[in-house]
Amino acid sequence: MPKLKTNRGAAKRFRRTASGKVKLTQSHRRHILTKKSTKRKRHLRSPAYACKADAALIVRLLPYS
């Protein structure tokens, strides 16, 4: 059976944790930061985790993670 290809776009956005969860960086931190509060930007710094339904789809794109 041939090797499976990893979706490179997904590989740059998502990481699998040791427990099997899918970790991702939060959105809204790229630009237009002046109008966002310091508290909001600080909370966006912390990683987020995909919900179970989304994680099941993401895992299929990352076969060797």
C-alpha positions in Angstrom: 0.0 0.0 0.0 1.4 3.4 -0.9 2.3 6.1 1.6 -0.5 8.6 2.5 0.1 12.2 1.7 -0.2 14.7 4.5 -2.2 17.8 3.8 0.5 20.4 4.1 -2.0 23.3 4.8 -3.4 21.3 7.8 0.1 20.3 8.9 1.0 24.0 9.3 -2.1 24.8 11.3 -2.7 21.8 13.6 -0.7 19.7 15.9 -1.6 16.4 17.7 -1.1 16.3 21.4 0.1 13.1 23.3 -3.5 12.5 24.4 -4.8 12.7 20.8 -6.4 16.1 20.9 -5.9 18.6 18.1 -4.2 21.8 19.1 -4.5 25.0 17.0 -3.6 28.6 17.3 -6.5 31.1 17.7 -7.6 33.4 15.0 -7.9 37.2 15.0 -4.3 37.9 16.0 -2.8 38.8 12.6 -3.8 42.4 12.0 -6.1 45.3 13.1 -4.8 44.8 16.7 -5.1 48.4 17.8 -8.8 48.2 18.4 -8.6 45.0 20.4 -8.0 45.1 24.1 -4.8 43.9 25.7 -6.8 41.3 27.6 -8.4 40.0 24.4 -5.0 39.8 22.6 -3.4 38.0 25.6 -6.2 35.4 25.7 -5.8 34.8 21.9 -2.1 33.9 22.6 -3.0 30.7 24.3 -3.6 27.6 22.1 -7.1 26.3 21.5 -8.3 22.7 20.9 -10.6 21.5 18.1 -13.9 20.1 19.2 -14.3 16.3 18.8 -16.3 16.6 15.5 -13.7 18.8 13.8 -10.8 16.9 15.3 -12.1 13.7 13.6 -11.9 15.5 10.2 -8.5 17.1 10.9 -6.9 13.8 11.9 -7.7 12.3 8.5 -5.6 15.1 6.9 -2.6 14.3 9.2 -2.0 10.6 8.8 1.4 10.4 10.4 1.0 12.9 13.3 
